[in-house]
Amino acid sequence: MDGTFDDEAEPAVTIGEYLEEVEERELEADLVLGGDDGKECTYNKGYMKRQAIFSCLTCTPDGNAGVCTACSLSCHDGHQIVELWTKRNFRCDCGNSKFGEFYCKIFPNKDVENVENSYNHNFKGSYCSCGRPYPDLDAEEQVEMIQCCLCEDWFHEEHLGLESSAEIPKDDEGEPTYEEFICKACSHVCFFLKLYPEKIWAAGKQPDATVQISKDKGVLEDMPSTCGSEKPTCNTSCSSPKVDDAQATVDSKSISDGKSLSQGENCNGSMASNQCTKSIDLHVNCLLGVNIITVNPVLPGKPMFLSKNWRDALCKCNNCLEFYKQKQIAFLLDKEDSIAEYEQMAKQKREEKLQQQEGAELSFFNKLGHVEKVEILKGIEEMKDGLRAFLVCSQT
């Protein structure tokens, strides 16, 4: 009988292991919440670049509203809450017109609606192309999902549109080697990424990193990558893509010297001078050598897995900037937009908070008299001795 109870007993946990587990949970919470202590509604901060957002299905069953951390704790305690992790360019909706008679307890004076907010089916508690909830109570095993860095939806690995999950870049231990992921649908908007060198792609099987532009149709077509250059642009020996008005060979010396090119040298004689100038500017200033605004890509949608710091490689010429603006993806150039940067900022806030706490405790201790200091230190020693004796007894 005694042996039976011993087998069912929970494994012993040391105080050090317990404190380490608590620290890990607190850090995980800080990474999700971005260091937000949940004391103030974020509404007055406007449309924040990125923050933790929650959906209250009790108050807004249609899933058309989101609230900040503080409001989820103070105003919607006990409600059916959906944790959405983070959302970009979002402003707290708590208590606005979408909540009917319900008012925000922290900051009730809000606009009727936050017109710049964006909502997807995640706010209703459904995810992926399959529309299942998370956690999925009908599933035998809860499978982790991947978030698209553009649409911010979450996807199961088996629903990414790949032939096999083996195409997902992972190391020998099964850990992902990519930093960000773009889903199949959003890959149509980001077709231009295939024009960049292979260094922006995570290690593993990836879609072709270069494409060809048809001169007859002015469209992009698939072509296997033949350029192994690690430079921002492919050199002239590689099959780099060019649009029709950028086919002229530009003499780098004449450009650096500020000399104009005669139509007979490097520009087609029938081409107008302003077209020639445009061609030269495009070739010199754009990392891709392609006006991605005018081309019409013909590419099968496949998810993309990007390497660390891939955003730093994006071209910032006027044409590309205009394209990002038209497609509403200019946030890709904002360093603070990425989840990696968001988590780094959260870690920094946590370290600052811990240092402030330690400083306050030390300041309080230093202000005490000698007798009070001795009594506190003696009390700490007695507490440690009592805890040590308790742990010894519990293990015997």
Buried (B, 14 or more C-beta within 10 A) or exposed (E): EEEEEEEEEEEEEEEEEEEEEEEEEEBEBBBBBBBBEBEBBBBEEEEBBBBBBBBBBEBBEEBBBBBBBBBBBBBBEEBEBBEBBBBBBBBBBBBBEBBEEBBBBBBBEBEEBBEEBBBBEBBBBBBBBEEBBBEBEEEEEEEEBBBBBBBBBBBBBEBBBBEEEEBBBBEEEEEBBBBBBBBBBBBBBBBBBBBBBBBBBBEBBBBBBBBBBEEEEEBBEEBEBEBEBEEEBBEEEBEBBBBEBBEBEBEEEBBEEEEEBEBEEBBBEEBEEEBBEBBBBBBEBBBBBBBBEEBEBEBEBBBBBBBBEBBEBBBEBEBBBBBBEEBEBBBBBBEEBBBEBBBEBBEEBBEEEEEEEEEEEEEEEEEEEEEEEEEEEEEEEEEEEEEEEEEEEEEE
